[in-house]
Amino acid sequence: MQATMTVPYSRMTVLVPKGETRRFRSLAKELGVKVERKSSMERAMEDIEAGRVRTFASVDEMLKAIL
């Protein structure tokens, strides 16, 4: 039986320009860095906290706003 060692990670938020995303991912892979995407729930909570949500009284009202 072989013992497995786990490496402790520090969680950080890094802002990468859209044009450099591919390059950043390849550099991260070379460094052995684990890149995780935010979950849908995390993105939704950020939208709520930033006020990027709208409420509607009815479906018809929502459709009028969309179309």
C-alpha positions as CSV (number, residue, x, y, z in Angstrom):
1,M,0.0,0.0,0.0
2,Q,1.4,3.3,-1.0
3,A,0.8,6.4,1.1
4,T,-0.5,9.4,-0.8
5,M,0.6,12.9,0.2
6,T,-1.7,15.9,-0.2
7,V,-0.3,19.3,-0.9
8,P,-1.9,22.1,1.0
9,Y,-3.2,24.8,-1.2
10,S,-3.9,28.5,-0.6
11,R,-7.0,29.8,-2.4
12,M,-6.5,33.0,-4.3
13,T,-8.6,35.1,-6.7
14,V,-6.6,36.1,-9.8
15,L,-8.0,38.5,-12.4
16,V,-6.6,37.6,-15.9
17,P,-7.3,39.7,-19.0
18,K,-9.5,37.8,-21.5
19,G,-6.8,37.8,-24.1
20,E,-4.3,36.2,-21.8
21,T,-6.5,33.4,-20.4
22,R,-5.1,30.6,-22.6
23,R,-1.5,31.6,-21.8
24,F,-2.3,31.9,-18.1
25,R,-3.8,28.4,-18.0
26,S,-0.8,26.9,-19.7
27,L,1.6,28.7,-17.3
28,A,-0.5,27.5,-14.4
29,K,-0.4,23.9,-15.6
30,E,3.4,24.1,-15.9
31,L,3.6,25.4,-12.4
32,G,1.4,22.6,-11.0
33,V,-1.3,25.1,-10.0
34,K,-4.9,23.9,-9.8
35,V,-7.3,26.3,-11.6
36,E,-10.9,26.1,-10.5
37,R,-13.8,27.8,-12.2
38,K,-16.4,29.5,-10.0
39,S,-19.6,27.5,-9.6
40,S,-22.9,28.8,-10.9
41,M,-24.0,29.6,-7.4
42,E,-20.9,31.7,-6.7
43,R,-21.4,33.6,-9.9
44,A,-25.1,34.1,-9.1
45,M,-24.3,35.4,-5.6
46,E,-21.8,37.9,-7.0
47,D,-24.5,39.1,-9.4
48,I,-26.9,39.6,-6.5
49,E,-24.3,41.4,-4.4
50,A,-23.4,43.7,-7.3
51,G,-27.1,44.5,-7.9
52,R,-27.2,42.9,-11.4
53,V,-30.6,41.4,-10.9
54,R,-34.1,42.6,-11.9
55,T,-37.5,41.6,-10.6
56,F,-40.7,41.5,-12.5
57,A,-44.3,41.4,-11.3
58,S,-45.3,38.9,-14.1
59,V,-44.0,36.8,-16.9
60,D,-45.6,39.2,-19.4
61,E,-43.7,42.1,-17.9
62,M,-40.5,40.1,-18.1
63,L,-41.1,39.2,-21.8
64,K,-41.7,42.8,-22.6
65,A,-38.4,43.8,-21.1
66,I,-36.5,41.0,-22.9
67,L,-38.1,41.4,-26.4
